[in-house]
Amino acid sequence: MILINLLPHREEKRRLRKQAFFVGLGASAAVGVVVLALGYMVQQQMISSQTERNEFLSGEIHKLEDQIKDVSSLKAEIESLKARQRSVEDLQTDRNMPVYLLNELVRQTPEGMYLSSIRQEGQSVFVSGVAQTNERVSEFLRNTAYKSEWLERPELQEIKARALQSKDARDPKRLFDFSVRLSLKRPQELSAPGKAASGPAGAASGPNPAASAVKS
């Protein structure tokens, strides 16, 4: 018996190939969708983890900023207290400065030289007086420039000679009127820490010959 296939086998094969193609295409699309979904989930998880880290870092940064503000406020309070302490120390020191000044002028004024006026303006001291010779004035300038604890930077403002009335007209005597500007040191400006203590000690224990050398 001979069997004859009357169906169009070519069309059937073509249909089967199309069906397999669409099945493969659907499977590929499904796999792609699954891969995209997995990638999206992983990405969202990474974003969430990074967001948590950012929030943690932001919280720590805010804590550090608060601590920095506290430290800054403490530093400002410390500086304010130091400024007040310096003001009190300056007031206590300024109260004794006239004593130190007079004793220092007495120590540094050479013989043959007399001070007639002393005027203080802040840290500047203006003295004027009479000297027997120019050398006495020079010695006074050297003493206050290099040997004084409390005085520095002497500047000769004026010096002029005037004749002194004498019985012997052949041997006229002269005196020299002078004025000098000095800078007064503060105790904290002294080079050695012990000098600030030595000044008051000298002022308290030493004799007071100011009346013989300084005339108000």
C-alpha positions as CSV (number, residue, x, y, z in Angstrom):
1,M,0.0,0.0,0.0
2,I,1.4,3.3,-1.0
3,L,0.9,6.3,1.3
4,I,0.9,9.7,-0.2
5,N,1.2,12.8,2.0
6,L,-1.2,15.3,0.6
7,L,-0.3,18.1,3.1
8,P,2.0,20.9,2.0
9,H,5.1,19.7,3.9
10,R,7.1,22.8,3.0
11,E,4.5,25.1,4.6
12,E,4.5,22.9,7.7
13,K,8.3,23.1,8.1
14,R,8.1,26.9,7.5
15,R,5.5,27.2,10.2
16,L,7.5,25.1,12.6
17,R,10.6,27.2,12.1
18,K,8.6,30.4,12.7
19,Q,7.1,28.9,15.9
20,A,10.6,27.9,17.1
21,F,11.9,31.4,16.3
22,F,9.2,33.1,18.2
23,V,9.6,30.7,21.1
24,G,13.3,31.5,21.2
25,L,12.6,35.2,20.8
26,G,10.2,35.1,23.8
27,A,12.6,33.1,25.8
28,S,15.4,35.6,25.1
29,A,13.1,38.5,25.9
30,A,12.2,36.8,29.2
31,V,15.8,36.2,30.1
32,G,16.6,39.8,29.2
33,V,13.8,41.0,31.4
34,V,15.0,38.8,34.3
35,V,18.6,40.1,33.8
36,L,17.4,43.7,33.8
37,A,15.2,43.1,36.9
38,L,18.1,41.5,38.7
39,G,20.5,44.4,37.6
40,Y,17.9,47.0,38.7
41,M,17.5,45.3,42.1
42,V,21.2,45.1,42.6
43,Q,21.6,48.8,41.6
44,Q,18.8,49.8,44.0
45,Q,20.4,47.9,46.8
46,M,23.8,49.6,46.1
47,I,22.0,53.0,46.0
48,S,20.3,52.3,49.2
49,S,23.5,51.2,50.9
50,Q,25.4,54.2,49.6
51,T,22.5,56.5,50.8
52,E,22.8,55.0,54.3
53,R,26.5,55.6,54.3
54,N,26.0,59.2,53.1
55,E,23.4,59.7,55.9
56,F,25.9,58.2,58.5
57,L,28.7,60.5,57.2
58,S,26.4,63.5,57.3
59,G,25.5,62.8,60.9
60,E,29.1,62.4,61.9
61,I,30.0,65.6,60.0
62,H,27.3,67.5,61.9
63,K,28.6,66.1,65.2
64,L,32.2,67.2,64.3
65,E,30.9,70.7,63.3
66,D,29.1,71.0,66.7
67,Q,32.4,69.9,68.4
68,I,34.3,72.4,66.3
69,K,31.9,75.2,67.3
70,D,32.3,74.2,71.0
71,V,36.1,74.3,70.7
72,S,35.9,77.7,68.9
73,S,33.7,79.1,71.6
74,L,36.0,77.7,74.3
75,K,39.0,79.3,72.5
76,A,37.2,82.6,72.3
77,E,36.4,82.4,76.1
78,I,40.0,81.6,76.8
79,E,41.2,84.6,74.8
80,S,38.7,86.8,76.5
81,L,39.9,85.6,79.9
82,K,43.5,86.1,78.9
83,A,42.7,89.7,77.7
84,R,41.0,90.4,81.0
85,Q,44.0,89.0,82.9
86,R,46.4,91.2,80.8
87,S,44.3,94.2,81.5
88,V,44.3,93.6,85.3
89,E,48.1,93.0,85.2
90,D,48.6,96.1,83.2
91,L,46.6,98.1,85.7
92,Q,48.5,96.7,88.6
93,T,51.8,97.4,86.8
94,D,50.9,100.9,85.7
95,R,50.1,101.8,89.3
96,N,53.8,101.2,90.2
97,M,55.4,102.6,87.0
98,P,56.0,106.1,88.4
99,V,58.1,104.6,91.2
100,Y,60.1,102.5,88.8
101,L,60.6,105.5,86.5
102,L,61.8,107.8,89.2
103,N,64.2,105.3,90.6
104,E,65.5,104.4,87.2
105,L,66.1,108.1,86.3
106,V,68.0,108.5,89.6
107,R,70.2,105.5,88.8
108,Q,71.0,106.6,85.3
109,T,71.5,110.3,85.8
110,P,75.2,111.1,86.1
111,E,76.7,113.6,88.5
112,G,76.8,117.2,87.3
113,M,73.4,116.8,85.7
114,Y,70.0,117.8,87.2
115,L,66.5,117.0,85.9
116,S,64.0,119.9,86.2
117,S,60.9,118.3,84.7
118,I,59.5,114.8,83.9
119,R,56.4,114.3,81.8
120,Q,55.0,110.9,80.8
121,E,52.6,110.4,77.9
122,G,51.7,106.7,77.5
123,Q,55.0,104.8,77.0
124,S,56.9,108.0,76.2
125,V,58.8,110.0,78.9
126,F,60.0,113.5,78.3
127,V,62.7,114.8,80.6
128,S,64.4,118.1,80.7
129,G,67.1,119.6,82.9
130,V,70.5,121.2,83.1
131,A,74.0,119.7,82.6
132,Q,77.4,121.1,83.3
133,T,78.8,119.7,80.0
134,N,77.8,118.0,76.9
135,E,79.5,114.9,78.0
136,R,77.1,114.6,80.9
137,V,74.2,114.6,78.5
138,S,75.9,112.0,76.3
139,E,76.6,109.8,79.3
140,F,72.9,110.0,80.3
141,L,71.9,109.0,76.8
142,R,74.3,106.0,76.9
143,N,73.1,104.9,80.3
144,T,69.4,104.9,79.3
145,A,70.2,103.2,76.0
146,Y,72.3,100.3,77.2
147,K,72.2,100.0,81.0
148,S,68.6,100.7,81.9
149,E,66.0,98.1,82.7
150,W,63.0,100.3,82.3
151,L,64.1,102.9,79.7
152,E,65.2,102.6,76.1
153,R,65.5,104.4,72.8
154,P,66.7,107.9,74.1
155,E,66.3,110.7,71.6
156,L,67.9,114.1,72.3
157,Q,65.2,116.7,71.5
158,E,67.1,119.9,72.2
159,I,70.3,121.1,73.8
160,K,71.5,124.7,74.1
161,A,74.1,126.5,76.1
162,R,73.5,129.4,78.4
163,A,76.0,131.6,80.2
164,L,76.1,131.5,83.9
165,Q,76.7,134.7,85.7
166,S,80.1,134.6,87.3
167,K,82.2,137.1,89.3
168,D,85.2,136.4,87.1
169,A,84.4,137.9,83.7
170,R,87.5,136.3,82.2
171,D,86.3,132.8,83.1
172,P,82.6,132.6,82.2
173,K,80.8,129.4,83.0
174,R,78.2,127.8,80.9
175,L,75.4,125.4,81.5
176,F,73.5,123.3,79.0
177,D,69.7,123.1,78.9
178,F,68.5,119.9,77.3
179,S,65.4,117.8,76.7
180,V,65.3,114.1,76.0
181,R,62.5,111.8,74.9
182,L,62.6,108.2,76.3
183,S,60.6,105.1,75.8
184,L,59.3,103.3,78.9
185,K,59.4,99.5,78.9
186,R,56.6,97.4,80.4
187,P,57.5,94.5,82.7
188,Q,56.4,91.9,80.0
189,E,58.8,93.5,77.5
190,L,61.8,93.0,79.7
191,S,64.3,90.5,78.2
192,A,64.7,88.3,81.3
193,P,61.8,87.1,83.5
194,G,63.7,88.0,86.7
195,K,64.0,91.7,85.7
196,A,60.4,92.4,86.3
197,A,60.8,91.3,89.9
198,S,64.1,93.1,90.3
199,G,62.5,96.4,89.4
200,P,60.0,96.5,92.3
201,A,62.7,95.1,94.7
202,G,65.1,97.9,93.8
203,A,62.3,100.4,94.1
204,A,61.4,99.2,97.5
205,S,64.8,98.5,99.0
206,G,67.0,101.1,97.5
207,P,67.4,104.6,98.8
208,N,65.4,107.4,97.3
209,P,67.7,110.1,96.2
210,A,65.1,111.4,93.8
211,A,64.7,114.5,95.8
212,S,68.4,115.5,95.3
213,A,68.5,114.9,91.5
214,V,64.9,115.6,90.4
215,K,63.2,118.8,91.0
216,S,59.4,118.9,90.4
